[in-house]
Amino acid sequence: MRGMADFDTSWSIRVYYEDTDAGGVVFYANYLKFFERARTEWLRSLGIEQLELARNTGMIFIVRATAVDYLSPARLDDLVVVKSRIDRIGGASVDFLQEAWRDAPDGTSELLARGSIKIGCVAAATLRPGKIPAHVRSVMQSAARAANTLANASAPAAAA
């Protein structure tokens, strides 16, 4: 099983008042916003700007399915780290596994939420499914392979 360090990327966000409910706990739907931002920043770090992708290819990414397990609440002022990795890349879709962790001042981390997010590639004009542009798919696959190689290299050796 993979650990927190075995993800393709991580992105941090501070919890603000606007992210919480009346009790000071992060509103459940905001985890989806945190996950979205993390995926967008990951793509940006790979040189893929979604606005340029739409302009140059006519293709956009949309969320087609989500499933989130909420394990522990984040609260006002917490630092949340979202870990993301590609679980599967198809011709017109990408499945991500994402986790939200709280970093504590003592250096420990607590898993707050775990999500499976299915992304589809569609034509912006019609919203009909289309192939992920080849250069985008190649960059995503390379990043996922690199993360997988790193995870496998850092995994403890199996007992003989």
Disulfide bonds with the S-S distance in Angstrom:
none
